[in-house]
Amino acid sequence: LDKHNGWQPFSTHEVINVQDVAVLNTSQLLPFNEDRNMKCNDHNEPIKVYCETCQELICRDCTVSKRHRNHDYNLITESYPKHHQEIEADLTKVKTKVA
């Protein structure tokens, strides 16, 4: 949890009890705002890309860095709908177990 809270893109996240998940929807849990000013910790550039290989948000400079160079990645705006649907399905499963 400390590592999660210490990383800038997660600094505004709120940790909630799993029982509370049953009354929320994914738009409340995963508010996506393209205009949020998230910055890369390595390059201090806007985060606009999702690395599918590492499953993390990165900046455009990261795409050519040694760490992500040969990875699969997409713009967040292209990846978000796919992952949102996957999380929605997982959330439905959690809700049925918690309820």
C-alpha positions, -999 to 999 in steps of 0.1 A, spaced: 0 0 0 29 24 8 44 18 -27 10 24 -43 5 57 -24 40 68 -30 38 67 -68 25 101 -82 -2 87 -105 -18 69 -76 -14 97 -50 -50 107 -54 -64 72 -51 -87 64 -22 -84 30 -6 -119 15 1 -132 -15 19 -142 -44 -4 -177 -43 10 -181 -8 -3 -173 -19 -38 -207 -36 -40 -224 -2 -40 -201 15 -65 -199 14 -103 -167 14 -123 -171 51 -133 -168 59 -96 -139 36 -91 -120 44 -123 -127 80 -132 -108 86 -164 -100 122 -171 -77 128 -200 -69 163 -189 -55 152 -155 -20 164 -154 -3 131 -145 35 133 -151 60 105 -157 83 100 -127 113 93 -151 108 120 -177 84 145 -161 64 144 -193 26 140 -195 14 104 -192 -5 96 -224 4 59 -232 -5 26 -216 22 -1 -218 3 -34 -224 34 -55 -217 40 -39 -182 4 -29 -176 14 6 -166 9 42 -177 39 58 -193 49 89 -212 59 90 -249 96 93 -240 92 60 -222 82 42 -254 117 46 -268 135 40 -235 154 8 -229 127 -4 -204 97 -2 -228 113 -1 -263 101 -34 -277 68 -35 -257 32 -33 -269 16 0 -260 -13 22 -270 -26 57 -263 -46 56 -230 -76 68 -249 -75 37 -270 -67 13 -242 -91 26 -216 -124 12 -231 -110 -23 -234 -96 -23 -198 -127 -5 -185 -149 -34 -198 -125 -60 -182 -126 -43 -149 -164 -39 -151 -167 -77 -156 -143 -83 -126 -162 -58 -105 -195 -76 -112 -179 -109 -100 -167 -91 -68 -202 -76 -62 -219 -110 -64 -194 -125 -39 -197 -96 -15 -235 -91 -16 
